[in-house]
């Protein structure tokens, strides 16, 4: 998992927690993780999948794998028929 993917997942977890009135420290507490965990992940840009899974579960999400399919991504992001879609060669 690269730095961008890690940051994207972490941002999604934090935003989901915020939408449920959970602060970062609340998410960490629910996940049973130390208070410096998020800062360490942000600094390193990498973490164990088990840590991300615990954070996701703490806000009501779960990690899943999906096919790397640009059309599926566009469909799931409601961009398939939008004017923002990019031309694929």
PyMOL Python script that loads the backbone (N, CA, C, O; Angstrom):
from pymol import cmd

cmd.read_pdbstr("""\
ATOM      1  N   UNK A   1       0.860  -1.161   0.000  1.00  0.00           N
ATOM      2  CA  UNK A   1       0.000   0.000   0.000  1.00  0.00           C
ATOM      3  C   UNK A   1       0.910   1.229   0.000  1.00  0.00           C
ATOM      4  O   UNK A   1       1.833   1.326   0.810  1.00  0.00           O
ATOM      5  N   UNK A   2       0.647   2.160  -0.907  1.00  0.00           N
ATOM      6  CA  UNK A   2       1.515   3.330  -0.961  1.00  0.00           C
ATOM      7  C   UNK A   2       0.994   4.447  -0.056  1.00  0.00           C
ATOM      8  O   UNK A   2      -0.095   4.357   0.511  1.00  0.00           O
ATOM      9  N   UNK A   3       1.790   5.483   0.060  1.00  0.00           N
ATOM     10  CA  UNK A   3       1.493   6.604   0.958  1.00  0.00           C
ATOM     11  C   UNK A   3       0.134   7.239   0.650  1.00  0.00           C
ATOM     12  O   UNK A   3      -0.633   7.533   1.566  1.00  0.00           O
ATOM     13  N   UNK A   4      -0.167   7.450  -0.642  1.00  0.00           N
ATOM     14  CA  UNK A   4      -1.435   8.082  -1.026  1.00  0.00           C
ATOM     15  C   UNK A   4      -2.631   7.232  -0.604  1.00  0.00           C
ATOM     16  O   UNK A   4      -3.633   7.763  -0.125  1.00  0.00           O
ATOM     17  N   UNK A   5      -2.529   5.921  -0.779  1.00  0.00           N
ATOM     18  CA  UNK A   5      -3.626   5.026  -0.380  1.00  0.00           C
ATOM     19  C   UNK A   5      -3.825   5.049   1.134  1.00  0.00           C
ATOM     20  O   UNK A   5      -4.952   5.100   1.627  1.00  0.00           O
ATOM     21  N   UNK A   6      -2.720   5.010   1.851  1.00  0.00           N
ATOM     22  CA  UNK A   6      -2.799   5.053   3.306  1.00  0.00           C
ATOM     23  C   UNK A   6      -3.452   6.353   3.765  1.00  0.00           C
ATOM     24  O   UNK A   6      -4.341   6.340   4.617  1.00  0.00           O
ATOM     25  N   UNK A   7      -3.009   7.472   3.200  1.00  0.00           N
ATOM     26  CA  UNK A   7      -3.576   8.771   3.572  1.00  0.00           C
ATOM     27  C   UNK A   7      -5.058   8.851   3.222  1.00  0.00           C
ATOM     28  O   UNK A   7      -5.855   9.386   3.993  1.00  0.00           O
ATOM     29  N   UNK A   8      -5.424   8.320   2.063  1.00  0.00           N
ATOM     30  CA  UNK A   8      -6.827   8.350   1.632  1.00  0.00           C
ATOM     31  C   UNK A   8      -7.701   7.527   2.583  1.00  0.00           C
ATOM     32  O   UNK A   8      -8.777   7.973   2.982  1.00  0.00           O
ATOM     33  N   UNK A   9      -7.245   6.349   2.940  1.00  0.00           N
ATOM     34  CA  UNK A   9      -8.004   5.508   3.864  1.00  0.00           C
ATOM     35  C   UNK A   9      -8.107   6.144   5.245  1.00  0.00           C
ATOM     36  O   UNK A   9      -9.172   6.133   5.862  1.00  0.00           O
ATOM     37  N   UNK A  10      -7.012   6.689   5.720  1.00  0.00           N
ATOM     38  CA  UNK A  10      -7.023   7.324   7.027  1.00  0.00           C
ATOM     39  C   UNK A  10      -7.957   8.530   7.041  1.00  0.00           C
ATOM     40  O   UNK A  10      -8.700   8.738   8.000  1.00  0.00           O
ATOM     41  N   UNK A  11      -7.916   9.322   5.973  1.00  0.00           N
ATOM     42  CA  UNK A  11      -8.807  10.489   5.863  1.00  0.00           C
ATOM     43  C   UNK A  11     -10.271  10.045   5.859  1.00  0.00           C
ATOM     44  O   UNK A  11     -11.107  10.669   6.512  1.00  0.00           O
ATOM     45  N   UNK A  12     -10.582   8.984   5.136  1.00  0.00           N
ATOM     46  CA  UNK A  12     -11.950   8.468   5.091  1.00  0.00           C
ATOM     47  C   UNK A  12     -12.399   8.001   6.480  1.00  0.00           C
ATOM     48  O   UNK A  12     -13.531   8.260   6.889  1.00  0.00           O
ATOM     49  N   UNK A  13     -11.522   7.325   7.188  1.00  0.00           N
ATOM     50  CA  UNK A  13     -11.848   6.858   8.536  1.00  0.00           C
ATOM     51  C   UNK A  13     -12.112   8.046   9.459  1.00  0.00           C
ATOM     52  O   UNK A  13     -13.098   8.055  10.196  1.00  0.00           O
ATOM     53  N   UNK A  14     -11.241   9.035   9.421  1.00  0.00           N
ATOM     54  CA  UNK A  14     -11.397  10.204  10.289  1.00  0.00           C
ATOM     55  C   UNK A  14     -12.657  10.987   9.934  1.00  0.00           C
ATOM     56  O   UNK A  14     -13.384  11.424  10.826  1.00  0.00           O
ATOM     57  N   UNK A  15     -12.924  11.170   8.637  1.00  0.00           N
ATOM     58  CA  UNK A  15     -14.131  11.889   8.206  1.00  0.00           C
ATOM     59  C   UNK A  15     -15.398  11.135   8.610  1.00  0.00           C
ATOM     60  O   UNK A  15     -16.379  11.743   9.037  1.00  0.00           O
ATOM     61  N   UNK A  16     -15.373   9.820   8.474  1.00  0.00           N
ATOM     62  CA  UNK A  16     -16.530   9.021   8.880  1.00  0.00           C
ATOM     63  C   UNK A  16     -16.741   9.136  10.381  1.00  0.00           C
ATOM     64  O   UNK A  16     -17.873   9.277  10.843  1.00  0.00           O
ATOM     65  N   UNK A  17     -15.673   9.079  11.131  1.00  0.00           N
ATOM     66  CA  UNK A  17     -15.778   9.260  12.573  1.00  0.00           C
ATOM     67  C   UNK A  17     -16.338  10.627  12.924  1.00  0.00           C
ATOM     68  O   UNK A  17     -17.199  10.744  13.796  1.00  0.00           O
ATOM     69  N   UNK A  18     -15.853  11.662  12.248  1.00  0.00           N
ATOM     70  CA  UNK A  18     -16.338  13.025  12.507  1.00  0.00           C
ATOM     71  C   UNK A  18     -17.824  13.148  12.211  1.00  0.00           C
ATOM     72  O   UNK A  18     -18.548  13.851  12.917  1.00  0.00           O
ATOM     73  N   UNK A  19     -18.281  12.459  11.159  1.00  0.00           N
ATOM     74  CA  UNK A  19     -19.712  12.508  10.820  1.00  0.00           C
ATOM     75  C   UNK A  19     -20.564  11.828  11.886  1.00  0.00           C
ATOM     76  O   UNK A  19     -21.780  12.013  11.933  1.00  0.00           O
ATOM     77  N   UNK A  20     -19.924  11.052  12.730  1.00  0.00           N
ATOM     78  CA  UNK A  20     -20.612  10.358  13.831  1.00  0.00           C
ATOM     79  C   UNK A  20     -20.226  10.972  15.183  1.00  0.00           C
ATOM     80  O   UNK A  20     -20.348  10.347  16.236  1.00  0.00           O
ATOM     81  N   UNK A  21     -19.756  12.224  15.105  1.00  0.00           N
ATOM     82  CA  UNK A  21     -19.368  12.986  16.304  1.00  0.00           C
ATOM     83  C   UNK A  21     -18.252  12.337  17.101  1.00  0.00           C
ATOM     84  O   UNK A  21     -18.223  12.428  18.329  1.00  0.00           O
ATOM     85  N   UNK A  22     -17.330  11.679  16.402  1.00  0.00           N
ATOM     86  CA  UNK A  22     -16.169  11.079  17.051  1.00  0.00           C
ATOM     87  C   UNK A  22     -14.929  11.889  16.721  1.00  0.00           C
ATOM     88  O   UNK A  22     -14.638  12.151  15.554  1.00  0.00           O
ATOM     89  N   UNK A  23     -14.209  12.280  17.742  1.00  0.00           N
ATOM     90  CA  UNK A  23     -12.934  12.961  17.524  1.00  0.00           C
ATOM     91  C   UNK A  23     -11.864  11.886  17.312  1.00  0.00           C
ATOM     92  O   UNK A  23     -12.091  10.705  17.573  1.00  0.00           O
ATOM     93  N   UNK A  24     -10.706  12.315  16.839  1.00  0.00           N
ATOM     94  CA  UNK A  24      -9.629  11.361  16.584  1.00  0.00           C
ATOM     95  C   UNK A  24      -9.312  10.546  17.837  1.00  0.00           C
ATOM     96  O   UNK A  24      -9.111   9.335  17.752  1.00  0.00           O
ATOM     97  N   UNK A  25      -9.267  11.199  18.992  1.00  0.00           N
ATOM     98  CA  UNK A  25      -8.947  10.454  20.219  1.00  0.00           C
ATOM     99  C   UNK A  25     -10.039   9.443  20.562  1.00  0.00           C
ATOM    100  O   UNK A  25      -9.754   8.399  21.149  1.00  0.00           O
ATOM    101  N   UNK A  26     -11.294   9.749  20.197  1.00  0.00           N
ATOM    102  CA  UNK A  26     -12.383   8.794  20.424  1.00  0.00           C
ATOM    103  C   UNK A  26     -12.210   7.559  19.539  1.00  0.00           C
ATOM    104  O   UNK A  26     -12.421   6.428  19.978  1.00  0.00           O
ATOM    105  N   UNK A  27     -11.822   7.799  18.282  1.00  0.00           N
ATOM    106  CA  UNK A  27     -11.605   6.699  17.336  1.00  0.00           C
ATOM    107  C   UNK A  27     -10.481   5.794  17.849  1.00  0.00           C
ATOM    108  O   UNK A  27     -10.605   4.570  17.852  1.00  0.00           O
ATOM    109  N   UNK A  28      -9.386   6.419  18.282  1.00  0.00           N
ATOM    110  CA  UNK A  28      -8.257   5.646  18.801  1.00  0.00           C
ATOM    111  C   UNK A  28      -8.656   4.830  20.024  1.00  0.00           C
ATOM    112  O   UNK A  28      -8.277   3.666  20.157  1.00  0.00           O
ATOM    113  N   UNK A  29      -9.414   5.444  20.905  1.00  0.00           N
ATOM    114  CA  UNK A  29      -9.858   4.745  22.115  1.00  0.00           C
ATOM    115  C   UNK A  29     -10.734   3.547  21.763  1.00  0.00           C
ATOM    116  O   UNK A  29     -10.548   2.456  22.302  1.00  0.00           O
ATOM    117  N   UNK A  30     -11.689   3.753  20.857  1.00  0.00           N
ATOM    118  CA  UNK A  30     -12.568   2.650  20.437  1.00  0.00           C
ATOM    119  C   UNK A  30     -11.779   1.522  19.786  1.00  0.00           C
ATOM    120  O   UNK A  30     -12.129   0.348  19.911  1.00  0.00           O
ATOM    121  N   UNK A  31     -10.703   1.898  19.085  1.00  0.00           N
ATOM    122  CA  UNK A  31      -9.883   0.898  18.394  1.00  0.00           C
ATOM    123  C   UNK A  31      -8.863   0.246  19.330  1.00  0.00           C
ATOM    124  O   UNK A  31      -8.189  -0.713  18.953  1.00  0.00           O
ATOM    125  N   UNK A  32      -8.757   0.773  20.551  1.00  0.00           N
ATOM    126  CA  UNK A  32      -7.792   0.222  21.502  1.00  0.00           C
ATOM    127  C   UNK A  32      -6.355   0.541  21.136  1.00  0.00           C
ATOM    128  O   UNK A  32      -5.446  -0.246  21.397  1.00  0.00           O
ATOM    129  N   UNK A  33      -6.158   1.709  20.525  1.00  0.00           N
ATOM    130  CA  UNK A  33      -4.829   2.102  20.076  1.00  0.00           C
ATOM    131  C   UNK A  33      -4.328   3.298  20.880  1.00  0.00           C
ATOM    132  O   UNK A  33      -5.119   4.047  21.453  1.00  0.00           O
ATOM    133  N   UNK A  34      -3.025   3.468  20.918  1.00  0.00           N
ATOM    134  CA  UNK A  34      -2.410   4.566  21.658  1.00  0.00           C
ATOM    135  C   UNK A  34      -2.685   5.921  21.031  1.00  0.00           C
ATOM    136  O   UNK A  34      -2.999   6.020  19.845  1.00  0.00           O
ATOM    137  N   UNK A  35      -2.564   6.971  21.849  1.00  0.00           N
ATOM    138  CA  UNK A  35      -2.910   8.313  21.393  1.00  0.00           C
ATOM    139  C   UNK A  35      -1.964   8.878  20.338  1.00  0.00           C
ATOM    140  O   UNK A  35      -2.304   9.864  19.683  1.00  0.00           O
ATOM    141  N   UNK A  36      -0.805   8.290  20.159  1.00  0.00           N
ATOM    142  CA  UNK A  36       0.128   8.789  19.146  1.00  0.00           C
ATOM    143  C   UNK A  36       0.056   8.012  17.829  1.00  0.00           C
ATOM    144  O   UNK A  36       0.795   8.305  16.889  1.00  0.00           O
ATOM    145  N   UNK A  37      -0.825   7.035  17.766  1.00  0.00           N
ATOM    146  CA  UNK A  37      -0.897   6.165  16.588  1.00  0.00           C
ATOM    147  C   UNK A  37      -1.160   6.945  15.303  1.00  0.00           C
ATOM    148  O   UNK A  37      -0.472   6.730  14.305  1.00  0.00           O
ATOM    149  N   UNK A  38      -2.141   7.847  15.311  1.00  0.00           N
ATOM    150  CA  UNK A  38      -2.466   8.586  14.090  1.00  0.00           C
ATOM    151  C   UNK A  38      -1.301   9.450  13.632  1.00  0.00           C
ATOM    152  O   UNK A  38      -0.997   9.502  12.440  1.00  0.00           O
ATOM    153  N   UNK A  39      -0.650  10.125  14.564  1.00  0.00           N
ATOM    154  CA  UNK A  39       0.476  10.971  14.159  1.00  0.00           C
ATOM    155  C   UNK A  39       1.618  10.131  13.589  1.00  0.00           C
ATOM    156  O   UNK A  39       2.302  10.559  12.659  1.00  0.00           O
ATOM    157  N   UNK A  40       1.820   8.945  14.140  1.00  0.00           N
ATOM    158  CA  UNK A  40       2.860   8.056  13.610  1.00  0.00           C
ATOM    159  C   UNK A  40       2.508   7.581  12.194  1.00  0.00           C
ATOM    160  O   UNK A  40       3.375   7.521  11.323  1.00  0.00           O
ATOM    161  N   UNK A  41       1.249   7.251  11.974  1.00  0.00           N
ATOM    162  CA  UNK A  41       0.821   6.806  10.648  1.00  0.00           C
ATOM    163  C   UNK A  41       0.973   7.941   9.646  1.00  0.00           C
ATOM    164  O   UNK A  41       1.482   7.742   8.543  1.00  0.00           O
ATOM    165  N   UNK A  42       0.528   9.132  10.036  1.00  0.00           N
ATOM    166  CA  UNK A  42       0.620  10.290   9.135  1.00  0.00           C
ATOM    167  C   UNK A  42       2.074  10.598   8.793  1.00  0.00           C
ATOM    168  O   UNK A  42       2.391  10.913   7.646  1.00  0.00           O
ATOM    169  N   UNK A  43       2.952  10.509   9.779  1.00  0.00           N
ATOM    170  CA  UNK A  43       4.370  10.803   9.559  1.00  0.00           C
ATOM    171  C   UNK A  43       5.025   9.748   8.666  1.00  0.00           C
ATOM    172  O   UNK A  43       5.763  10.077   7.737  1.00  0.00           O
ATOM    173  N   UNK A  44       4.748   8.489   8.957  1.00  0.00           N
ATOM    174  CA  UNK A  44       5.369   7.398   8.200  1.00  0.00           C
ATOM    175  C   UNK A  44       4.715   7.193   6.839  1.00  0.00           C
ATOM    176  O   UNK A  44       5.368   6.773   5.884  1.00  0.00           O
ATOM    177  N   UNK A  45       3.410   7.495   6.759  1.00  0.00           N
ATOM    178  CA  UNK A  45       2.692   7.267   5.506  1.00  0.00           C
ATOM    179  C   UNK A  45       2.416   5.800   5.255  1.00  0.00           C
ATOM    180  O   UNK A  45       2.091   5.399   4.137  1.00  0.00           O
ATOM    181  N   UNK A  46       2.549   4.996   6.310  1.00  0.00           N
ATOM    182  CA  UNK A  46       2.351   3.557   6.163  1.00  0.00           C
ATOM    183  C   UNK A  46       1.945   2.988   7.516  1.00  0.00           C
ATOM    184  O   UNK A  46       2.279   3.544   8.562  1.00  0.00           O
ATOM    185  N   UNK A  47       1.230   1.888   7.483  1.00  0.00           N
ATOM    186  CA  UNK A  47       0.848   1.202   8.708  1.00  0.00           C
ATOM    187  C   UNK A  47       0.448  -0.224   8.397  1.00  0.00           C
ATOM    188  O   UNK A  47       0.334  -0.604   7.232  1.00  0.00           O
ATOM    189  N   UNK A  48       0.238  -0.995   9.414  1.00  0.00           N
ATOM    190  CA  UNK A  48      -0.230  -2.367   9.236  1.00  0.00           C
ATOM    191  C   UNK A  48      -1.700  -2.349   8.828  1.00  0.00           C
ATOM    192  O   UNK A  48      -2.460  -1.471   9.236  1.00  0.00           O
ATOM    193  N   UNK A  49      -2.080  -3.313   8.034  1.00  0.00           N
ATOM    194  CA  UNK A  49      -3.482  -3.444   7.640  1.00  0.00           C
ATOM    195  C   UNK A  49      -4.341  -3.688   8.880  1.00  0.00           C
ATOM    196  O   UNK A  49      -5.471  -3.206   8.953  1.00  0.00           O
ATOM    197  N   UNK A  50      -3.821  -4.422   9.840  1.00  0.00           N
ATOM    198  CA  UNK A  50      -4.591  -4.687  11.059  1.00  0.00           C
ATOM    199  C   UNK A  50      -4.912  -3.393  11.808  1.00  0.00           C
ATOM    200  O   UNK A  50      -5.986  -3.274  12.399  1.00  0.00           O
ATOM    201  N   UNK A  51      -4.001  -2.432  11.791  1.00  0.00           N
ATOM    202  CA  UNK A  51      -4.247  -1.150  12.452  1.00  0.00           C
ATOM    203  C   UNK A  51      -5.329  -0.382  11.721  1.00  0.00           C
ATOM    204  O   UNK A  51      -6.244   0.154  12.347  1.00  0.00           O
ATOM    205  N   UNK A  52      -5.233  -0.324  10.389  1.00  0.00           N
ATOM    206  CA  UNK A  52      -6.280   0.350   9.611  1.00  0.00           C
ATOM    207  C   UNK A  52      -7.626  -0.333   9.811  1.00  0.00           C
ATOM    208  O   UNK A  52      -8.658   0.333   9.897  1.00  0.00           O
ATOM    209  N   UNK A  53      -7.615  -1.638   9.885  1.00  0.00           N
ATOM    210  CA  UNK A  53      -8.853  -2.382  10.088  1.00  0.00           C
ATOM    211  C   UNK A  53      -9.477  -2.039  11.435  1.00  0.00           C
ATOM    212  O   UNK A  53     -10.692  -1.856  11.522  1.00  0.00           O
ATOM    213  N   UNK A  54      -8.672  -1.951  12.477  1.00  0.00           N
ATOM    214  CA  UNK A  54      -9.186  -1.593  13.802  1.00  0.00           C
ATOM    215  C   UNK A  54      -9.757  -0.181  13.807  1.00  0.00           C
ATOM    216  O   UNK A  54     -10.806   0.067  14.402  1.00  0.00           O
ATOM    217  N   UNK A  55      -9.064   0.748  13.141  1.00  0.00           N
ATOM    218  CA  UNK A  55      -9.559   2.129  13.062  1.00  0.00           C
ATOM    219  C   UNK A  55     -10.876   2.185  12.290  1.00  0.00           C
ATOM    220  O   UNK A  55     -11.816   2.869  12.696  1.00  0.00           O
ATOM    221  N   UNK A  56     -10.933   1.461  11.177  1.00  0.00           N
ATOM    222  CA  UNK A  56     -12.151   1.444  10.364  1.00  0.00           C
ATOM    223  C   UNK A  56     -13.316   0.868  11.166  1.00  0.00           C
ATOM    224  O   UNK A  56     -14.414   1.425  11.156  1.00  0.00           O
ATOM    225  N   UNK A  57     -13.083  -0.227  11.848  1.00  0.00           N
ATOM    226  CA  UNK A  57     -14.137  -0.863  12.640  1.00  0.00           C
ATOM    227  C   UNK A  57     -14.642   0.070  13.733  1.00  0.00           C
ATOM    228  O   UNK A  57     -15.823   0.048  14.078  1.00  0.00           O
ATOM    229  N   UNK A  58     -13.749   0.884  14.274  1.00  0.00           N
ATOM    230  CA  UNK A  58     -14.121   1.807  15.356  1.00  0.00           C
ATOM    231  C   UNK A  58     -15.141   2.854  14.905  1.00  0.00           C
ATOM    232  O   UNK A  58     -15.860   3.416  15.731  1.00  0.00           O
ATOM    233  N   UNK A  59     -15.204   3.118  13.592  1.00  0.00           N
ATOM    234  CA  UNK A  59     -16.163   4.112  13.077  1.00  0.00           C
ATOM    235  C   UNK A  59     -17.274   3.459  12.261  1.00  0.00           C
ATOM    236  O   UNK A  59     -18.066   4.148  11.619  1.00  0.00           O
ATOM    237  N   UNK A  60     -17.330   2.124  12.287  1.00  0.00           N
ATOM    238  CA  UNK A  60     -18.397   1.419  11.588  1.00  0.00           C
ATOM    239  C   UNK A  60     -18.100   1.082  10.139  1.00  0.00           C
ATOM    240  O   UNK A  60     -19.018   0.851   9.352  1.00  0.00           O
ATOM    241  N   UNK A  61     -16.820   1.052   9.780  1.00  0.00           N
ATOM    242  CA  UNK A  61     -16.409   0.678   8.422  1.00  0.00           C
ATOM    243  C   UNK A  61     -15.658  -0.641   8.485  1.00  0.00           C
ATOM    244  O   UNK A  61     -15.310  -1.119   9.565  1.00  0.00           O
ATOM    245  N   UNK A  62     -15.410  -1.226   7.315  1.00  0.00           N
ATOM    246  CA  UNK A  62     -14.541  -2.398   7.237  1.00  0.00           C
ATOM    247  C   UNK A  62     -13.706  -2.280   5.977  1.00  0.00           C
ATOM    248  O   UNK A  62     -14.141  -1.721   4.971  1.00  0.00           O
ATOM    249  N   UNK A  63     -12.519  -2.809   6.051  1.00  0.00           N
ATOM    250  CA  UNK A  63     -11.636  -2.817   4.886  1.00  0.00           C
ATOM    251  C   UNK A  63     -12.035  -3.958   3.978  1.00  0.00           C
ATOM    252  O   UNK A  63     -12.298  -5.065   4.448  1.00  0.00           O
ATOM    253  N   UNK A  64     -12.083  -3.704   2.686  1.00  0.00           N
ATOM    254  CA  UNK A  64     -12.382  -4.744   1.713  1.00  0.00           C
ATOM    255  C   UNK A  64     -11.473  -4.570   0.509  1.00  0.00           C
ATOM    256  O   UNK A  64     -10.911  -3.498   0.285  1.00  0.00           O
ATOM    257  N   UNK A  65     -11.343  -5.617  -0.246  1.00  0.00           N
ATOM    258  CA  UNK A  65     -10.611  -5.565  -1.507  1.00  0.00           C
ATOM    259  C   UNK A  65     -11.620  -5.552  -2.634  1.00  0.00           C
ATOM    260  O   UNK A  65     -12.668  -6.193  -2.557  1.00  0.00           O
ATOM    261  N   UNK A  66     -11.292  -4.813  -3.686  1.00  0.00           N
ATOM    262  CA  UNK A  66     -12.165  -4.736  -4.851  1.00  0.00           C
ATOM    263  C   UNK A  66     -11.296  -4.785  -6.102  1.00  0.00           C
ATOM    264  O   UNK A  66     -10.126  -4.404  -6.067  1.00  0.00           O
ATOM    265  N   UNK A  67     -11.867  -5.250  -7.196  1.00  0.00           N
ATOM    266  CA  UNK A  67     -11.098  -5.278  -8.435  1.00  0.00           C
ATOM    267  C   UNK A  67     -10.645  -3.869  -8.822  1.00  0.00           C
ATOM    268  O   UNK A  67     -11.357  -2.891  -8.593  1.00  0.00           O
ATOM    269  N   UNK A  68      -9.480  -3.784  -9.397  1.00  0.00           N
ATOM    270  CA  UNK A  68      -8.974  -2.505  -9.882  1.00  0.00           C
ATOM    271  C   UNK A  68      -9.628  -2.250 -11.234  1.00  0.00           C
ATOM    272  O   UNK A  68      -9.068  -2.573 -12.281  1.00  0.00           O
ATOM    273  N   UNK A  69     -10.799  -1.676 -11.195  1.00  0.00           N
ATOM    274  CA  UNK A  69     -11.614  -1.506 -12.383  1.00  0.00           C
ATOM    275  C   UNK A  69     -12.062  -0.056 -12.486  1.00  0.00           C
ATOM    276  O   UNK A  69     -12.948   0.363 -11.741  1.00  0.00           O
ATOM    277  N   UNK A  70     -11.473   0.718 -13.389  1.00  0.00           N
ATOM    278  CA  UNK A  70     -11.819   2.140 -13.492  1.00  0.00           C
ATOM    279  C   UNK A  70     -13.311   2.379 -13.725  1.00  0.00           C
ATOM    280  O   UNK A  70     -13.866   3.342 -13.196  1.00  0.00           O
ATOM    281  N   UNK A  71     -13.953   1.541 -14.489  1.00  0.00           N
ATOM    282  CA  UNK A  71     -15.382   1.725 -14.743  1.00  0.00           C
ATOM    283  C   UNK A  71     -16.178   1.499 -13.467  1.00  0.00           C
ATOM    284  O   UNK A  71     -17.113   2.247 -13.180  1.00  0.00           O
ATOM    285  N   UNK A  72     -15.819   0.479 -12.702  1.00  0.00           N
ATOM    286  CA  UNK A  72     -16.490   0.232 -11.438  1.00  0.00           C
ATOM    287  C   UNK A  72     -16.264   1.403 -10.484  1.00  0.00           C
ATOM    288  O   UNK A  72     -17.193   1.845  -9.808  1.00  0.00           O
ATOM    289  N   UNK A  73     -15.037   1.902 -10.431  1.00  0.00           N
ATOM    290  CA  UNK A  73     -14.747   3.062  -9.582  1.00  0.00           C
ATOM    291  C   UNK A  73     -15.618   4.252  -9.974  1.00  0.00           C
ATOM    292  O   UNK A  73     -16.179   4.923  -9.109  1.00  0.00           O
ATOM    293  N   UNK A  74     -15.729   4.512 -11.264  1.00  0.00           N
ATOM    294  CA  UNK A  74     -16.566   5.622 -11.725  1.00  0.00           C
ATOM    295  C   UNK A  74     -18.028   5.401 -11.344  1.00  0.00           C
ATOM    296  O   UNK A  74     -18.712   6.331 -10.918  1.00  0.00           O
ATOM    297  N   UNK A  75     -18.492   4.192 -11.498  1.00  0.00           N
ATOM    298  CA  UNK A  75     -19.878   3.881 -11.156  1.00  0.00           C
ATOM    299  C   UNK A  75     -20.124   4.067  -9.660  1.00  0.00           C
ATOM    300  O   UNK A  75     -21.113   4.684  -9.263  1.00  0.00           O
ATOM    301  N   UNK A  76     -19.234   3.539  -8.839  1.00  0.00           N
ATOM    302  CA  UNK A  76     -19.388   3.651  -7.394  1.00  0.00           C
ATOM    303  C   UNK A  76     -19.271   5.092  -6.906  1.00  0.00           C
ATOM    304  O   UNK A  76     -19.888   5.463  -5.907  1.00  0.00           O
ATOM    305  N   UNK A  77     -18.491   5.894  -7.597  1.00  0.00           N
ATOM    306  CA  UNK A  77     -18.327   7.304  -7.235  1.00  0.00           C
ATOM    307  C   UNK A  77     -19.335   8.208  -7.936  1.00  0.00           C
ATOM    308  O   UNK A  77     -19.243   9.433  -7.869  1.00  0.00           O
ATOM    309  N   UNK A  78     -20.295   7.584  -8.608  1.00  0.00           N
ATOM    310  CA  UNK A  78     -21.348   8.302  -9.339  1.00  0.00           C
ATOM    311  C   UNK A  78     -20.783   9.271 -10.372  1.00  0.00           C
ATOM    312  O   UNK A  78     -21.303  10.370 -10.559  1.00  0.00           O
ATOM    313  N   UNK A  79     -19.711   8.847 -11.040  1.00  0.00           N
ATOM    314  CA  UNK A  79     -19.056   9.664 -12.046  1.00  0.00           C
ATOM    315  C   UNK A  79     -19.130   9.057 -13.440  1.00  0.00           C
ATOM    316  O   UNK A  79     -18.625   9.649 -14.394  1.00  0.00           O
ATOM    317  N   UNK A  80     -19.745   7.899 -13.576  1.00  0.00           N
ATOM    318  CA  UNK A  80     -19.732   7.195 -14.849  1.00  0.00           C
ATOM    319  C   UNK A  80     -20.334   8.027 -15.970  1.00  0.00           C
ATOM    320  O   UNK A  80     -19.807   8.052 -17.082  1.00  0.00           O
ATOM    321  N   UNK A  81     -21.429   8.704 -15.682  1.00  0.00           N
ATOM    322  CA  UNK A  81     -22.094   9.475 -16.722  1.00  0.00           C
ATOM    323  C   UNK A  81     -21.983  10.974 -16.498  1.00  0.00           C
ATOM    324  O   UNK A  81     -22.722  11.747 -17.107  1.00  0.00           O
ATOM    325  N   UNK A  82     -21.067  11.396 -15.631  1.00  0.00           N
ATOM    326  CA  UNK A  82     -20.920  12.820 -15.353  1.00  0.00           C
ATOM    327  C   UNK A  82     -20.055  13.479 -16.414  1.00  0.00           C
ATOM    328  O   UNK A  82     -19.364  12.804 -17.177  1.00  0.00           O
ATOM    329  N   UNK A  83     -20.100  14.778 -16.453  1.00  0.00           N
ATOM    330  CA  UNK A  83     -19.301  15.528 -17.418  1.00  0.00           C
ATOM    331  C   UNK A  83     -17.828  15.539 -17.019  1.00  0.00           C
ATOM    332  O   UNK A  83     -16.979  15.948 -17.812  1.00  0.00           O
ATOM    333  N   UNK A  84     -17.510  15.095 -15.795  1.00  0.00           N
ATOM    334  CA  UNK A  84     -16.117  15.073 -15.307  1.00  0.00           C
ATOM    335  C   UNK A  84     -15.328  13.879 -15.838  1.00  0.00           C
ATOM    336  O   UNK A  84     -14.106  13.840 -15.698  1.00  0.00           O
ATOM    337  N   UNK A  85     -16.003  12.912 -16.440  1.00  0.00           N
ATOM    338  CA  UNK A  85     -15.284  11.699 -16.818  1.00  0.00           C
ATOM    339  C   UNK A  85     -14.201  12.012 -17.835  1.00  0.00           C
ATOM    340  O   UNK A  85     -14.374  12.837 -18.731  1.00  0.00           O
ATOM    341  N   UNK A  86     -13.097  11.337 -17.671  1.00  0.00           N
ATOM    342  CA  UNK A  86     -11.964  11.556 -18.575  1.00  0.00           C
ATOM    343  C   UNK A  86     -12.016  10.545 -19.712  1.00  0.00           C
ATOM    344  O   UNK A  86     -12.540   9.440 -19.572  1.00  0.00           O
ATOM    345  N   UNK A  87     -11.463  10.956 -20.823  1.00  0.00           N
ATOM    346  CA  UNK A  87     -11.431  10.066 -21.985  1.00  0.00           C
ATOM    347  C   UNK A  87     -10.337   9.035 -21.768  1.00  0.00           C
ATOM    348  O   UNK A  87      -9.215   9.377 -21.393  1.00  0.00           O
ATOM    349  N   UNK A  88     -10.666   7.774 -22.005  1.00  0.00           N
ATOM    350  CA  UNK A  88      -9.687   6.693 -21.899  1.00  0.00           C
ATOM    351  C   UNK A  88      -9.290   6.273 -23.292  1.00  0.00           C
ATOM    352  O   UNK A  88     -10.153   6.032 -24.136  1.00  0.00           O
ATOM    353  N   UNK A  89      -7.987   6.179 -23.550  1.00  0.00           N
ATOM    354  CA  UNK A  89      -7.524   5.771 -24.894  1.00  0.00           C
ATOM    355  C   UNK A  89      -7.926   4.367 -25.253  1.00  0.00           C
ATOM    356  O   UNK A  89      -7.608   3.894 -26.344  1.00  0.00           O
TER     357      UNK A  89
END
""", "prot")
cmd.dss("prot")
cmd.show_as("cartoon", "prot")
cmd.util.cbc("prot")
cmd.orient("prot")
